[in-house]
Amino acid sequence: MKYSISIEGMGCMHCVKKVKDTLENMNVKVISCEIGSAQVEYDGKSEDIKSAIENVGYKVKEIV
């Protein structure tokens, strides 16, 4: 399933790398990741994605 994620708290490319690496470590296919958002494909629950991103210090505003 494809998800668009809106993320608060990302301010630089280090933040982008941290979120991308976190998602890839969960076997999420990252289509794109930039400051403030990510597009991914994942067969699991969106709540898993939200928890992983928030555990590394960012706030997920929305996943659609």
C-alpha positions in Angstrom: 0.0 0.0 0.0 1.2 3.5 -0.8 1.3 6.1 2.0 2.0 9.9 1.9 3.4 11.0 5.3 3.4 14.6 6.6 6.2 15.0 9.2 7.0 17.9 11.5 10.4 18.6 13.0 12.6 17.8 10.0 14.9 20.8 9.3 17.9 19.5 7.3 19.2 16.7 5.2 20.4 14.9 8.3 16.8 14.7 9.4 15.8 13.3 6.0 18.5 10.6 6.2 17.5 9.7 9.7 13.8 9.2 8.7 14.7 7.4 5.5 17.1 5.0 7.3 14.5 4.3 10.0 11.9 3.4 7.4 14.3 1.3 5.3 15.3 -0.7 8.5 11.6 -1.7 8.8 11.6 -2.9 5.2 9.5 0.0 4.0 10.1 0.9 0.4 10.9 4.7 0.4 9.7 6.2 -2.9 10.8 9.7 -1.8 11.8 11.5 1.4 12.3 15.2 1.8 12.1 17.8 4.6 8.5 17.5 5.9 7.3 14.6 4.0 7.8 11.0 2.7 6.1 8.8 0.2 6.4 5.1 0.9 5.1 1.6 0.0 4.5 -0.7 2.9 2.4 -3.9 3.4 2.0 -3.3 7.2 0.0 -0.9 9.3 0.4 2.9 9.0 0.6 3.0 12.8 3.9 1.1 12.6 5.3 3.8 10.4 4.1 6.5 12.6 5.6 4.9 15.7 9.0 4.4 14.1 9.2 8.0 12.9 8.1 9.4 16.3 10.5 7.1 18.1 13.4 8.9 16.4 12.1 12.4 17.4 9.7 13.7 14.7 6.0 14.2 14.8 3.8 12.6 12.2 1.0 15.0 11.3 -0.8 12.8 8.8 -0.6 9.6 6.9 -2.8 9.1 3.9 
